[in-house]
Amino acid sequence: MNRIMTKQFNRRSFVVGSSAAGAGLALGFDLPFGPKAARAQEVFRAADGSPEVDAWVVIRPDETVVIRIARSEMGQGTLTGLAQLVAEELNADWSKVTTEFPTPGANVARKRVWGDFGTGGSRGIRESHEYVRKGGATARMMLIQAAANSWNVPAAECTAANGVVTHKSGETVTYGKVAEAAAKLEPPKDVPLKDPKTWTIAGRPLKRLDTMPKITGQPIFGIDTRQPNMLYAAISACPTFGGKVASFDAAKVSDMRGVKKVVQVGDNAVAVVADSWWRAKKALEAMPITWDGGENAKVSSASIAQFLKEGLDAEEAFVGNKSGDAKGALAGAAKVVETVYSYPYQNHAPMEPMNATAVYTQDKCEVWCSTQNGEAALAVAAEASGLKVSQCDVHKTFLGGGFGRRGQSDYVRQVVTIAKEVPGTPVKLLWSREEDMTHCFYHPITQCKMRAGFDANNNLIALHMRISGQSILATVLPSRMVNGMDPVTFQGLGAKGPEGEFGYNVPNLLIDHAMRNPSVPAGFWRGVNTNHNAIYVETFMDQLAHEIGEDPLAFRLKYLKPKHAAVLKATAEKAGYGQPAPKGVYRGIAQIMGFGSYVAACAEVSVTDGRVKIIRIVGGTNSGHAVNPEQIARQVEGSFVYGLSAMLYGECTVRGGAIEQRNFDTYQVMRIDEMPKVEAVVMPDYEFWGGVGEPTIAVAAPAVLNAIAAATGKRITKFPLKDNDLTAA
Amino acid sequence: MIALSVNGKSYNVDVESDTPLLWVLRDTIGLTGTKYGCGIAQCGACTVHINGVATRSCQVPVGTIGSKSVSTIESLAQNGKLHPVQQAWLELDVPQCGYCQSGMIMAAVSLLKDNPKPTDDDIDAAMSNICRCGTYQRIRAAIHAAAGKA
């Protein structure tokens, strides 16, 4: 993995510039030969000299097929799924397939031939399936053409299967033998793709390609990076967000064993560089540092709650979805139901704490790190080093969890800043778990007021959903905001579109957002805004059904759009909804559309003396296409654990403008003893391409909450659950 | 210098005696399969065997180990053959991100040594490691699959 691509003929000179600020790289090109003249004989090679048939496919003489994976692998299985898509169109022998990550620097140098490296929003497969499949199909056509040329026959008389080209005469040749010739051919222009219903590699529950190194302790994560003469850095940033370093006393620790240097990093952090991380950390803890928290030091959970509460009834709000006249209809409704909710800050807490390794010289900067956004990491490395993008590169490793946290490159900026202070010496920066817990881009904090109106015949005629709280884009991607509005806030609540359409037909509907941005930074957190949006909508819908004495499934089906309804019905049926649950067991359901997919859950719980036991959850997914149904099942299982950890325990509280929870003792997560039996229903309809890693996370919590309400009569409105008393009143 | 036996090999390490075993393994010896997750024995990512007992190495000062033998994830497969627990992990494709799995596997090996046929309750009690990807269901299945073979 992580080999740097080398080019046999350096005919073109590229002038590459960086937008520096974020994910996008603005590129300028100088192509002296022009694209057509340059292509024909230009062969790119992998580090071992094997030819690229095209950018996605390298075939070694021993028939190994190396498939390039641009997206990051953080457990979600995209690496295997993308390889299946390429191998499918390539007609490869799957047993010969291996993968490698091209570097972001190589991507920039080659006109972004591998497209987007960003890995978030469950986009890895749904936004690249077409061009990676074309990459596989193009290579297959070139390999067939090369074989045909060698036999002096028309390509149309040849077919390819399992890595072997066969002529109608019966003559055969393996891919490895014609790869070199194929790589020199002009790529075909017209590249038809297979009908997914005919797939034999994609669409099947194949084993992951990355299991072996993960069960034998191989050094595959960013934190495992080791370089000759490497030093280690421990860092502490101002606990109060927006605060600064006031002073520190480096002299107090500079004589401690192994300490090499004390470095101020930006205006808000101090790092100790030593010959081992433990020595760096001990020195950091021994060093007197004073912080200037500024105005934000007054911010607390209580002050944030008050700030958001004011937004629940504010006049001004961004409108995300509107039809009819919700406020007017509510005013005239025969019956109005209202519930107010609140959802806290949460940390991603990936098991691998933030870290990165960098080596800087005056003309080069290299970084090794676990990142969900290799190109943003590259841009940040260039900016922090003061070098050109073409002088920098980032070597992507496997991620020990990402969950959205590693889309940010703050730790890359830090490590490069530190590496500049020790030119020529590699430095590994590792955050302690305490640093990680207190310097996150947290799940945004929100409150919500739901109001529904029924007519005299118990028809739902009006719904007003008012969200008050934090915008993720305002913190991390302000350039994506639209006239001050954050459209991502309305995930799963939109009027239409492929990303996340609100499922219910309500004649008078208003969904709006009073933006309130506290000083604690918000970020993308697996499931993002669908987490709280699904809780608000789906627990409220359950309450509405209860208020008018209807079954929660039947009530929902009266208003749900067809695709939303289909997955909910199928999920409920699989769970045995409608048949009596075992004694003491209660069921709850939920659905949402998020990240392009339709998902639902049916949970079974028991509640004894206020203690909840989640027994079983059936999770349904229609992601349009299912590239690897077993990996989808794993994502359903895993997302439920992530979503239920958040619902049960996830809460970061604020005091002095800083986060109070510092480790897993005070930020608890689910463990194996709380794991319910999860059954995944994968039901692709082949009509669209939806995401998989995130959508189902959002339905776990509301399904369980609705089951708890069925068991206890109590509707939880303040999260997490641990802050509530479920013992009988 | 502190003398240490890791995976059957002797080392002399030039570190302070209060240095946690975890960091000696990872940074001094270079065995990075054992992971740092929390540093307070909450998550179990750093689980190794000390005299065969599953132990969270982030809380073990290296100076307290003496002549006891330490074994890590890197020692489980022998002569290119996976340990039965690793084999079960492979067959059920347990890992997602994989970061916690070294510790999970070391904890499972220890459990099966003490209790060759654990019940679900036994697994719940013994396997308190954290996995943020949520692979618990497959960990449980893999332990049952390896039961009696380890």
Chai-1 contact restraints between the chains, C-beta under 6 A:
chainA,res_idxA,chainB,res_idxB,connection_type,confidence,min_distance_angstrom,max_distance_angstrom,comment,restraint_id
A,M74,B,C97,contact,1.0,0.0,6.0,A-B,restraint_1
A,G75,B,Q96,contact,1.0,0.0,6.0,A-B,restraint_2
A,G75,B,C97,contact,1.0,0.0,6.0,A-B,restraint_3
A,G75,B,C133,contact,1.0,0.0,6.0,A-B,restraint_4
A,K207,B,D93,contact,1.0,0.0,6.0,A-B,restraint_5
A,R208,B,D93,contact,1.0,0.0,6.0,A-B,restraint_6
A,T211,B,L90,contact,1.0,0.0,6.0,A-B,restraint_7
A,T211,B,D93,contact,1.0,0.0,6.0,A-B,restraint_8
A,T211,B,P95,contact,1.0,0.0,6.0,A-B,restraint_9
A,K214,B,P95,contact,1.0,0.0,6.0,A-B,restraint_10
A,K214,B,G98,contact,1.0,0.0,6.0,A-B,restraint_11
A,K214,B,Q101,contact,1.0,0.0,6.0,A-B,restraint_12
A,I215,B,Q86,contact,1.0,0.0,6.0,A-B,restraint_13
A,I215,B,W89,contact,1.0,0.0,6.0,A-B,restraint_14
A,I215,B,Q101,contact,1.0,0.0,6.0,A-B,restraint_15
A,T216,B,A77,contact,1.0,0.0,6.0,A-B,restraint_16
A,G217,B,G33,contact,1.0,0.0,6.0,A-B,restraint_17
A,G217,B,I73,contact,1.0,0.0,6.0,A-B,restraint_18
A,G217,B,E74,contact,1.0,0.0,6.0,A-B,restraint_19
A,G217,B,S102,contact,1.0,0.0,6.0,A-B,restraint_20
A,P219,B,T32,contact,1.0,0.0,6.0,A-B,restraint_21
A,D224,B,T32,contact,1.0,0.0,6.0,A-B,restraint_22
A,S276,B,D27,contact,1.0,0.0,6.0,A-B,restraint_23
A,W277,B,D27,contact,1.0,0.0,6.0,A-B,restraint_24
A,W278,B,T19,contact,1.0,0.0,6.0,A-B,restraint_25
A,W278,B,W23,contact,1.0,0.0,6.0,A-B,restraint_26
A,P350,B,R132,contact,1.0,0.0,6.0,A-B,restraint_27
A,M351,B,G37,contact,1.0,0.0,6.0,A-B,restraint_28
A,M351,B,A45,contact,1.0,0.0,6.0,A-B,restraint_29
A,M351,B,Y99,contact,1.0,0.0,6.0,A-B,restraint_30
A,M351,B,C100,contact,1.0,0.0,6.0,A-B,restraint_31
A,M351,B,R132,contact,1.0,0.0,6.0,A-B,restraint_32
A,E352,B,Y99,contact,1.0,0.0,6.0,A-B,restraint_33
A,G400,B,C97,contact,1.0,0.0,6.0,A-B,restraint_34
A,G400,B,Y99,contact,1.0,0.0,6.0,A-B,restraint_35
A,G401,B,C97,contact,1.0,0.0,6.0,A-B,restraint_36
A,G401,B,R132,contact,1.0,0.0,6.0,A-B,restraint_37
A,R433,B,C38,contact,1.0,0.0,6.0,A-B,restraint_38
A,R433,B,G39,contact,1.0,0.0,6.0,A-B,restraint_39
A,E637,B,G134,contact,1.0,0.0,6.0,A-B,restraint_40
A,E637,B,Q137,contact,1.0,0.0,6.0,A-B,restraint_41
A,G638,B,Q96,contact,1.0,0.0,6.0,A-B,restraint_42
A,G638,B,C133,contact,1.0,0.0,6.0,A-B,restraint_43
A,G638,B,G134,contact,1.0,0.0,6.0,A-B,restraint_44
A,V641,B,G134,contact,1.0,0.0,6.0,A-B,restraint_45
A,Y642,B,G134,contact,1.0,0.0,6.0,A-B,restraint_46
A,N663,B,C38,contact,1.0,0.0,6.0,A-B,restraint_47
A,N663,B,I40,contact,1.0,0.0,6.0,A-B,restraint_48
A,F664,B,C38,contact,1.0,0.0,6.0,A-B,restraint_49
A,F664,B,Q42,contact,1.0,0.0,6.0,A-B,restraint_50
A,F664,B,C43,contact,1.0,0.0,6.0,A-B,restraint_51
A,D665,B,Q42,contact,1.0,0.0,6.0,A-B,restraint_52
A,V669,B,I130,contact,1.0,0.0,6.0,A-B,restraint_53
A,R671,B,S128,contact,1.0,0.0,6.0,A-B,restraint_54
A,I672,B,D124,contact,1.0,0.0,6.0,A-B,restraint_55
A,I672,B,M127,contact,1.0,0.0,6.0,A-B,restraint_56
A,I672,B,Y136,contact,1.0,0.0,6.0,A-B,restraint_57
A,D673,B,D124,contact,1.0,0.0,6.0,A-B,restraint_58
A,M675,B,Y136,contact,1.0,0.0,6.0,A-B,restraint_59
A,M675,B,Q137,contact,1.0,0.0,6.0,A-B,restraint_60
A,V678,B,Q137,contact,1.0,0.0,6.0,A-B,restraint_61
